[in-house]
Amino acid sequence: MDDEYAKLIRRMNPPRVVIDNDASEEATVIQVDSVNKHGILLEVVQVLTDMNLVITKAYISSDGGWFMDVFNVVDGDGNKIRDKGVINYITKTLESDASFVPPMRGTVGVMPSEDHTSIELSGTDRPGLLSEVCAVLADLHCNVVNAEIWTHNARAAAVVHVTDDSTGCAIEDPNRLSKIKELLCNVLKGNNDLKTAKMTLSPPGFTHRERRLHQIMFADRDYQRVERTELGKDKSSRPHVTVLDCIEKDYTVITMRSKDRPKLLFDTVCTLTDMQYVVFHGVVHTGRMEAYQVRSNFTKIYYSTSLQILVELGTQLF
């Protein structure tokens, strides 16, 4: 009943997007107003990031059940967004439900679609792993359409889209999918990864590829491991993350400073969303090579273990 009521409220108050090229001399200003719900900040940031737009400033607020964000964005060359087609696409996408991100799935595996079959993998990273995965797919007459692989703390996660080599279509034969899973699991297990190599059938539905990789890594708890290459690094070059408990306001303030890089805000918001934290207020500023972000979470952190996990997650992103 609550879910149906929430849908009714969203239909009565659809998202509203205003794009202004006159409000700032340096960037295009995008304002998004909508009924608040968990994950909506990630949805908006995801759309802007997918269009290769650079967010130079952001002001985030979700008071009283209403969400309002203001983003200052430029293109890859540092210019305002002047193309009418791009502006119309941003407006249409953000004002529709198409940008809504499906909820986090807890499984990793093979997912057929109309155009391709999505293979999701996780396991222990090692030299030659990618080569072995590609060799298995080639032997099974699978054509790799595209793929993205992440490694961190000796763990590996991948989302690979494949088609049948002879037809160019998705692979739908259950026996063949089962064979692909069996052989790839053997590759992922190696000699000492019998428990942590994962590949099972995923439920149908679409999830943004980089969003899905965040989910796989988070489910794999890669942040709980310490990578050997990190032990000898100069700590002064690492990002600075502080977490302060604001008792009188009943929220937690997270402050992060680091070198800026593409998709930094997207990765940060992904992590907070996967941990079920709600961004109550936030300010993001980028200047030269450093990014400065301040977050206030509506959900209060009561235990030191949660606090430590949150700090570690923030630290590993940069």
C-alpha positions as a printed NumPy array, in Angstrom:
array([[  0.   ,   0.   ,   0.   ],
       [  2.852,   2.384,   0.898],
       [  4.577,   1.598,  -2.411],
       [  1.419,   2.367,  -4.403],
       [  0.986,   5.634,  -2.501],
       [  4.596,   6.589,  -3.298],
       [  3.967,   5.894,  -6.996],
       [  0.856,   8.076,  -6.902],
       [  2.809,  10.932,  -5.315],
       [  5.496,  10.659,  -8.018],
       [  2.885,  10.717, -10.781],
       [  1.276,  13.801,  -9.259],
       [  4.665,  15.49 ,  -8.805],
       [  6.894,  14.383, -11.708],
       [ 10.546,  15.484, -11.747],
       [ 11.157,  18.966, -13.099],
       [ 14.417,  19.956, -14.784],
       [ 15.595,  23.516, -15.503],
       [ 18.76 ,  24.025, -17.579],
       [ 20.216,  27.547, -17.516],
       [ 23.218,  28.825, -19.468],
       [ 22.956,  32.397, -18.145],
       [ 23.099,  31.865, -14.382],
       [ 26.854,  31.191, -14.404],
       [ 29.651,  32.55 , -16.542],
       [ 31.649,  29.328, -16.332],
       [ 29.186,  26.419, -16.465],
       [ 25.704,  25.255, -17.415],
       [ 23.439,  25.114, -14.364],
       [ 21.075,  22.133, -14.126],
       [ 18.409,  22.153, -11.401],
       [ 16.406,  19.009, -10.649],
       [ 13.312,  19.057,  -8.396],
       [ 11.465,  15.865,  -7.521],
       [  9.72 ,  13.86 ,  -4.831],
       [ 12.507,  12.351,  -2.745],
       [ 13.255,   8.626,  -2.74 ],
       [ 16.261,   6.483,  -1.944],
       [ 18.712,   6.424,  -4.849],
       [ 17.407,   9.466,  -6.722],
       [ 20.693,  11.374,  -6.32 ],
       [ 22.553,   8.457,  -7.89 ],
       [ 20.096,   8.367, -10.792],
       [ 20.714,  12.019, -11.624],
       [ 24.504,  11.817, -11.257],
       [ 24.526,   8.644, -13.359],
       [ 22.763,  10.348, -16.273],
       [ 25.164,  13.315, -16.248],
       [ 28.219,  11.065, -15.912],
       [ 27.122,   8.796, -18.776],
       [ 27.028,  11.866, -21.033],
       [ 30.68 ,  12.591, -20.119],
       [ 29.733,  15.85 , -18.439],
       [ 32.022,  17.213, -15.725],
       [ 30.296,  18.294, -12.495],
       [ 32.275,  21.252, -11.156],
       [ 29.875,  22.146,  -8.335],
       [ 26.802,  20.565,  -6.779],
       [ 24.347,  21.578,  -4.062],
       [ 22.22 ,  18.751,  -2.7  ],
       [ 19.13 ,  18.98 ,  -0.5  ],
       [ 16.375,  16.516,   0.416],
       [ 14.301,  18.327,   3.046],
       [ 10.718,  17.402,   3.866],
       [ 10.341,  14.566,   1.392],
       [ 11.385,  16.791,  -1.534],
       [ 14.611,  16.468,  -3.489],
       [ 16.377,  19.473,  -5.053],
       [ 19.806,  19.377,  -6.677],
       [ 21.724,  22.07 ,  -8.501],
       [ 24.661,  21.008, -10.683],
       [ 27.192,  23.185, -12.469],
       [ 28.409,  21.143, -15.441],
       [ 30.739,  21.563, -18.427],
       [ 31.71 ,  19.283, -21.29 ],
       [ 35.057,  17.507, -21.622],
       [ 36.664,  20.673, -23.025],
       [ 35.438,  22.815, -20.145],
       [ 32.709,  24.558, -22.139],
       [ 29.027,  25.124, -21.389],
       [ 26.453,  22.759, -22.866],
       [ 25.117,  24.62 , -25.917],
       [ 23.876,  21.769, -28.092],
       [ 20.049,  21.863, -28.087],
       [ 19.888,  18.121, -28.744],
       [ 22.013,  17.378, -25.67 ],
       [ 19.978,  19.776, -23.522],
       [ 16.695,  18.203, -24.655],
       [ 18.052,  14.698, -24.   ],
       [ 19.115,  15.622, -20.45 ],
       [ 15.728,  17.157, -19.734],
       [ 13.746,  14.259, -21.203],
       [ 15.835,  11.597, -19.429],
       [ 15.801,  13.224, -15.997],
       [ 12.085,  14.002, -16.162],
       [ 11.151,  10.402, -16.984],
       [ 11.245,   7.176, -14.989],
       [ 13.704,   5.702, -17.505],
       [ 16.678,   6.847, -15.437],
       [ 15.502,   5.07 , -12.293],
       [ 18.086,   2.563, -11.097],
       [ 16.804,  -0.948, -10.292],
       [ 17.415,  -2.127,  -6.723],
       [ 20.636,  -3.874,  -5.84 ],
       [ 20.771,  -7.55 ,  -6.729],
       [ 22.721,  -9.95 ,  -4.578],
       [ 23.676, -12.496,  -7.224],
       [ 26.288, -12.655,  -9.921],
       [ 25.937, -14.647, -13.12 ],
       [ 24.603, -14.892, -16.661],
       [ 21.675, -12.778, -17.815],
       [ 20.254, -13.104, -21.367],
       [ 18.684, -10.095, -23.075],
       [ 17.375,  -9.506, -26.594],
       [ 20.681,  -8.206, -27.954],
       [ 23.343,  -9.953, -25.906],
       [ 24.031, -12.145, -22.885],
       [ 25.44 , -10.38 , -19.835],
       [ 28.057, -12.369, -17.933],
       [ 28.939, -11.183, -14.432],
       [ 32.029, -12.508, -12.669],
       [ 33.841, -12.08 ,  -9.383],
       [ 36.813, -13.873,  -7.888],
       [ 40.459, -13.594,  -6.87 ],
       [ 42.585, -11.554,  -9.234],
       [ 45.765, -13.097, -10.614],
       [ 48.061, -12.739, -13.643],
       [ 46.486, -14.19 , -16.79 ],
       [ 42.917, -14.302, -15.463],
       [ 41.451, -12.1  , -18.21 ],
       [ 43.3  , -14.067, -20.881],
       [ 41.882, -17.348, -19.572],
       [ 38.323, -15.951, -19.427],
       [ 38.581, -14.748, -23.045],
       [ 40.028, -18.091, -24.138],
       [ 37.091, -19.977, -22.617],
       [ 34.573, -17.675, -24.308],
       [ 36.358, -18.039, -27.666],
       [ 36.346, -21.851, -27.382],
       [ 32.603, -21.714, -26.676],
       [ 32.046, -19.573, -29.814],
       [ 31.05 , -16.49 , -27.847],
       [ 31.738, -13.094, -29.38 ],
       [ 32.633, -10.414, -26.8  ],
       [ 30.657,  -7.263, -27.664],
       [ 32.039,  -5.189, -24.79 ],
       [ 33.427,  -5.735, -21.331],
       [ 34.516,  -3.856, -18.246],
       [ 36.781,  -5.316, -15.567],
       [ 37.643,  -3.867, -12.164],
       [ 40.343,  -5.092,  -9.779],
       [ 40.925,  -3.985,  -6.199],
       [ 42.639,  -5.536,  -3.183],
       [ 43.412,  -8.717,  -5.141],
       [ 39.742,  -9.125,  -6.111],
       [ 38.348,  -8.964,  -9.635],
       [ 34.855,  -8.182, -10.94 ],
       [ 33.712,  -8.088, -14.554],
       [ 30.609,  -7.486, -16.641],
       [ 30.98 ,  -8.978, -20.116],
       [ 28.383,  -8.74 , -22.903],
       [ 28.595, -11.592, -25.422],
       [ 26.667, -12.848, -28.439],
       [ 26.608, -16.134, -30.327],
       [ 29.495, -16.11 , -32.8  ],
       [ 27.401, -17.574, -35.628],
       [ 24.102, -15.688, -35.224],
       [ 25.223, -12.431, -33.596],
       [ 22.315, -12.732, -31.151],
       [ 22.021, -13.4  , -27.435],
       [ 22.682, -16.926, -26.213],
       [ 19.445, -18.399, -24.898],
       [ 20.06 , -22.167, -24.847],
       [ 19.966, -23.184, -21.136],
       [ 22.431, -26.031, -21.661],
       [ 24.927, -23.755, -23.344],
       [ 24.553, -21.091, -20.66 ],
       [ 25.112, -23.76 , -18.034],
       [ 28.284, -24.868, -19.806],
       [ 29.585, -21.286, -19.964],
       [ 28.955, -20.892, -16.238],
       [ 30.641, -24.166, -15.38 ],
       [ 33.843, -23.468, -17.331],
       [ 34.163, -19.853, -16.258],
       [ 33.659, -20.833, -12.62 ],
       [ 36.537, -23.282, -12.984],
       [ 38.726, -20.461, -14.293],
       [ 37.706, -18.126, -11.477],
       [ 38.259, -20.72 ,  -8.769],
       [ 41.878, -21.305,  -9.74 ],
       [ 43.724, -23.187,  -7.015],
       [ 42.526, -21.441,  -3.873],
       [ 39.255, -19.61 ,  -4.532],
       [ 36.71 , -22.399,  -4.155],
       [ 34.416, -20.39 ,  -1.887],
       [ 34.648, -16.846,  -3.269],
       [ 34.429, -17.329,  -7.047],
       [ 30.86 , -16.416,  -8.069],
       [ 28.735, -16.966, -11.122],
       [ 25.028, -17.773, -10.877],
       [ 21.936, -16.939, -12.909],
       [ 20.769, -13.365, -12.347],
       [ 17.1  , -12.323, -12.463],
       [ 15.975, -10.472, -15.592],
       [ 16.243,  -6.702, -15.763],
       [ 18.731,  -4.013, -16.693],
       [ 21.315,  -2.474, -14.418],
       [ 23.849,   0.166, -15.425],
       [ 27.169,  -1.628, -16.019],
       [ 29.397,   0.479, -13.766],
       [ 26.627,   0.556, -11.176],
       [ 26.556,  -3.229, -11.288],
       [ 30.334,  -3.451, -10.843],
       [ 30.011,  -1.331,  -7.706],
       [ 27.378,  -3.752,  -6.42 ],
       [ 29.51 ,  -6.81 ,  -7.191],
       [ 32.568,  -5.359,  -5.467],
       [ 30.51 ,  -4.235,  -2.469],
       [ 28.9  ,  -7.68 ,  -2.124],
       [ 32.381,  -9.227,  -2.394],
       [ 33.592,  -7.038,   0.522],
       [ 36.778,  -6.141,  -1.36 ],
       [ 37.329,  -3.171,   0.985],
       [ 37.922,  -5.524,   3.925],
       [ 41.162,  -6.77 ,   2.385],
       [ 44.47 ,  -4.921,   2.412],
       [ 46.345,  -4.901,  -0.855],
       [ 50.104,  -5.383,  -0.522],
       [ 50.846,  -2.574,  -2.941],
       [ 49.004,  -0.17 ,  -0.623],
       [ 51.135,  -0.953,   2.414],
       [ 54.241,   0.903,   1.219],
       [ 52.485,   3.964,  -0.182],
       [ 52.926,   7.426,   1.282],
       [ 49.853,   8.073,   3.426],
       [ 50.066,  11.811,   2.782],
       [ 49.112,  11.211,  -0.866],
       [ 45.949,   9.338,   0.058],
       [ 42.558,  11.078,   0.195],
       [ 41.501,  12.628,   3.466],
       [ 38.145,  11.433,   4.826],
       [ 36.597,  12.577,   8.104],
       [ 33.326,  11.428,   9.681],
       [ 31.79 ,  13.601,  12.395],
       [ 28.67 ,  12.764,  14.395],
       [ 26.357,  15.769,  14.755],
       [ 24.317,  14.755,  17.815],
       [ 22.104,  17.835,  18.012],
       [ 21.025,  17.473,  14.355],
       [ 20.903,  13.638,  14.454],
       [ 22.976,  13.127,  11.305],
       [ 26.572,  12.416,  10.332],
       [ 28.808,  14.762,   8.356],
       [ 31.292,  13.157,   5.95 ],
       [ 34.024,  15.374,   4.494],
       [ 36.279,  14.115,   1.702],
       [ 39.285,  15.752,   0.048],
       [ 41.199,  14.146,  -2.794],
       [ 42.594,  14.633,  -6.246],
       [ 39.759,  15.007,  -8.696],
       [ 39.176,  12.46 , -11.437],
       [ 36.403,  11.475, -13.864],
       [ 33.348,   9.857, -12.231],
       [ 34.522,  10.617,  -8.688],
       [ 31.105,  11.882,  -7.58 ],
       [ 29.36 ,   8.932,  -9.258],
       [ 31.59 ,   6.426,  -7.415],
       [ 31.08 ,   8.226,  -4.101],
       [ 27.29 ,   8.328,  -4.412],
       [ 27.23 ,   4.677,  -5.545],
       [ 29.005,   3.61 ,  -2.377],
       [ 26.737,   5.596,  -0.054],
       [ 23.618,   4.336,  -1.857],
       [ 24.71 ,   0.681,  -1.707],
       [ 25.273,   1.085,   2.032],
       [ 21.677,   2.364,   2.359],
       [ 22.727,   5.831,   3.497],
       [ 20.582,   8.823,   2.566],
       [ 22.259,  12.071,   1.529],
       [ 20.397,  14.739,   3.491],
       [ 22.484,  17.74 ,   2.406],
       [ 25.674,  17.961,   0.393],
       [ 28.077,  20.387,  -1.267],
       [ 30.608,  19.456,  -3.928],
       [ 33.351,  21.744,  -5.212],
       [ 36.169,  20.947,  -7.629],
       [ 39.13 ,  23.189,  -8.229],
       [ 42.134,  22.374, -10.329],
       [ 43.179,  18.849,  -9.36 ],
       [ 41.381,  18.524,  -6.01 ],
       [ 37.791,  17.599,  -5.246],
       [ 36.087,  18.684,  -2.028],
       [ 32.873,  16.996,  -0.942],
       [ 30.724,  17.409,   2.137],
       [ 27.912,  14.969,   2.86 ],
       [ 25.28 ,  14.896,   5.568],
       [ 23.498,  11.58 ,   6.03 ],
       [ 19.943,  11.557,   7.366],
       [ 20.56 ,   8.058,   8.759],
       [ 22.618,   8.427,  11.93 ],
       [ 25.6  ,   6.098,  12.487],
       [ 25.347,   4.649,  15.965],
       [ 28.093,   2.004,  15.991],
       [ 31.827,   2.404,  15.555],
       [ 31.906,  -0.596,  13.203],
       [ 29.546,   1.152,  10.767],
       [ 31.625,   4.286,  11.07 ],
       [ 34.811,   2.422,  10.233],
       [ 33.252,   0.693,   7.226],
       [ 31.97 ,   3.983,   5.906],
       [ 35.376,   5.588,   6.214],
       [ 37.03 ,   2.665,   4.452],
       [ 34.518,   2.732,   1.625],
       [ 35.057,   6.422,   1.101],
       [ 38.812,   5.955,   1.136],
       [ 38.966,   3.149,  -1.42 ],
       [ 37.149,   5.107,  -4.1  ],
       [ 39.91 ,   7.552,  -4.937]])
